[in-house]
Structures are given as C-alpha cells and as structure tokens.
Amino acid sequence: MNTSCKKAALAAGLFALIVFSAANADEVNIIAADFTGSGDNRWTIDVTLKHHDTGWDHYADNWRVVDPKGNVLGNRVLYHPHITEQPFTRSLSDVKIPEGITTVYIEAHDKLHGWTHNRLPVDISKAREGHLRVEAERDIIR
C-alpha cells in the first residue's frame, strides 16, 4: 500500500471513529442500580441515570430490566425531560425475576439515540439481606 493510500485509510478510520463517538456521546449513562427484595423473587429497583436532556425531542425516556436472553422483566417509562435534575433516580416496584436467573441487565433509552450500548449487568446472587447496589465499573459519567 503506498503512502497516499495509507493516509486515506487512516483519515477514513479517524472520521469513522469521530462519527461513532459523536453519535454515542449523548447516550444515556446508567450510573447505578439498587435492588431491594420483597420476597417471592420480586424486587424494587432504583436506577440512576445521567443524560444531557435538551428538551422534549431529546431526553432519557425509558429504562428496563432484561434477562440474558433479552426478555423484558420490568419497564420504567420516563414521561418528561430532566434537564435540571442530573443525574436522577427513578424506581420500579414488583419486578419478578424468574427463579434460576442470576444475572439481569439494566438498559436505558433516549428519544434520539434509542437503547444505549452500555448495559449495566447485575448479579442478583450477590444480594445480601435483600439488598444489592451495583455501580457502573467504568467512568462513563459525562
């Protein structure tokens, strides 16, 4: 490959990285999840999100709990932007996690970008005395 082709390939790669980064820059960040057991494999779940809500056209509008196969176990709709409240926490009660499932995932959605690529895995077998707090392992707070 000659020098001009290498430069063109490098430029194309950098452009793709910049476009990908810009497209994902305003995804919802899942900061933490608190699980509180209420018996019978039922949980109240508090999820803390951070997102650069700009108004009704671009705000974090949903989070959900899914099993490893992607089945939705609980869904929390967020009905309005949280422009001045960041990060923010919202709850969902009475989420039934079927027996035998030990890992679930928290996923978040915004009106512009859809579902985030950064899911939060939660190993509920680590709950102690009916409580578990899981924080994002990476520094994704923007």
N, C-alpha and C positions, 0 to 999 in steps of 0.2 A: 504494500500500500504506500503510495507516495505521500509526501508531506502535506500537500493540499487536501488530499482525501482524508488523512488523519485529522487535520484541523477541522474539516467539515463534519466528520463523525463526532469529534469532541464537542463542537458547537451544538450539534443536534442533540447530543446527550445532555449537555448542560441546559439547553432550552427545555427539554422534556422534564428534567428534574425541577426546574423553576416552575413550570406549568403545574406539575403534580403537587409541588409544595404549596403553591398559591391556591390551588383547588381545595386542598385539605387544611389550609391554615385556619379556616373558620369552622371546622367540625366541632361538634360537642366534645368536651373533655369530661370523662367520668372520673371524678376525684375520689369518691369513696362510696361504700355501701355498708349499712348497718342492718343486720338481720336479728330479729328478736322472735324467738319461738313462742307459739301459743298452744302447742300440743297438736297431736294428730298430724304431724308433718306440715303444719301451717305456720306461716311466718308473716310478720310485719316487716317491711323493707323500706328503709330510708336511703335514698340515693342523692348524693351531692354532685351537681353538675356545674360546669363553668362553660360559658359560651358568649361570644361577642354579639348578643342580640342587638339588632339595629332597628327593629320595628316589626310590624305585622307581617312583612314579607320575608323576614329572616330572623327566626328565633328558634330556640330549642323547644320542640313541641311534643316530645314523647320520650319515654324510656320504658324498657320492658325487661323481663326476666325470661331467658330461654334455656332449654335443656341442651345437652351436647348435640342433639340431632336438629336443633333449631326450632323445636316446638315451643310456642309461646305459653308460659306458665302464668304470667301476670303482665299487665299492660297499664301504664300510667300516662294518660293524656295530660299535656300542659296546655292550658287554653289561652295563654297570653304571654307576651314578651316579658322578660325580667331584666330590663335594661339597666336599672339602678340597683339591682339585687344580685350581685355576683361574688362568689359562687352562691348557689341556692340549693336547698334541700327540700325534697318532696317525698311523701310516704305513699305506700300502697299496703293495704291490710289484707289478711286472709289469703295469702298466696300459698297454694298447695303444691308442695314439691313431692312428686311420687316416690314411694319407697324404693330404695335401690339407686336412686340418683344422688351422687355425692357432689358433683360439680355442676354449677349453673353459671350463666353468663349474664352480665348486665350490658345491654345495648342502648344507645341513645340516638336520637333522630333530630335533625333540624329541617326546617321548611325548604331550605335551599340545597343542601348537600345530601340529604337523605340520612341513612343509617351510617354511623361512624365506623371506621375500620378498627378503632381501638376499643375492643370489648374488655370488660373487667371480669376475669374469671373469679369465681367464688367457690371454695371448697367447704361446703357446709358441714362436712365431717369434723372440721376444726372448731365448730361451735362449742363453747363451754358455758354451762349453766344457762343454756337457752339463748346465748348471745354470741355474735360474731361481727367484728368490724374488719373490713378489707379496704385498704387504700391502694391507689394506683402505684405500681412499683416504679414507674418512670416519671420523671418530672415533665408532665405534659401540660402543666398549668400555663396558660398564655395570658 
